[in-house]
Amino acid sequence: MKRATRSLSARFKPFWRALRLWNREGCADLSAAFAYYTLQSLLPILLIALSFIAWILGRDLQLIGQFRESLLAVLPAQSLPVLERALEGFISQSGGAGVLGLVVLVITASNAFLALSRGADRLWWRGDPHAGQQSWVGMIRQQIQLRLKAMALLALFSLLFLLDQRVSRVPLRAPTSVKQWISTQVPFMQGWQQPVNASVDVVVTLVLSFVAAQLLLCLLPSRHVRWTQLLPGAAFIATVLTLLNQLLGRILFLLGERFQAYGVVGGVLVFSLWVWMVGAIVYYGQCLSIATSRRQDGP
């Protein structure tokens, strides 16, 4: 009994150490800062992400409709017409955004990534790992590299979102002969196809979320971190966000409808709450990677 208790305690010890690190470094405040910069960067992020998708697919009205439905859960209805006009105008341009407009969007959209990057440096190295070692040219180069990393990550996330939507549209139907054989031999399995399709969608979303989380954790720190050290955090982030999306998606939609009576403020409150939760989960995932890597490497 004591051996089983010790084994269970040893397995959960990294989670406890990660929670202590999360609390000690003020990750709740870091998540609030991430939510603020995300609100500031929301429209540029959506425009750039949709421009990548439009560059690959062209005008996909069905995808735009799905994009609009997903925004209904977090944005007030009063703001949707303005956002829709901006998105449709952006897609209708044959060459995408102009160079000057794209530069402005990149600078604005990368602020949320920079907030996460500073938080990652604070967790891994308790501050800027290059403090006091860089000239002004090096600092400018670092800022440019961070914004380019933010753009690359946004492009990859857009591709993963596109892949998730495309895979979700593919119906997984069994051949007619198989269906007839099942209906005659095992009739109680006739209604299993829809749950299986839903399970496949969840698995695909979980895999893509893991890939996105691993890419995010690899690009956030200013210095190189071994990708194997980031696997526990990426698995945690992907699992928790996928479960929260399934469990809280409807609740957030109902909250959005309830707070629409308060206008734009209500939509901003609901969206800020969701982004804060995402930021807190991402920071805890990083803390979990740090806790497990330090346990393997020694104190």
HUGI-V944287 format. One record per run of one state. SS is the DSSP state (a for helix, b for strand, c for the rest). FROM is the first residue (numbers start at 1). TO is the last residue. If there is no record, write none. Layout:
SS;FROM;TO / SS;FROM;TO
This chain:
c;1;1 / a;2;24 / c;25;26 / a;27;57 / c;58;60 / a;61;72 / c;73;76 / a;77;92 / c;93;98 / a;99;109 / c;110;110 / a;111;125 / c;126;135 / a;136;169 / c;170;175 / a;176;185 / c;186;186 / a;187;189 / c;190;191 / a;192;220 / c;221;226 / a;227;262 / c;263;263 / a;264;297 / c;298;299
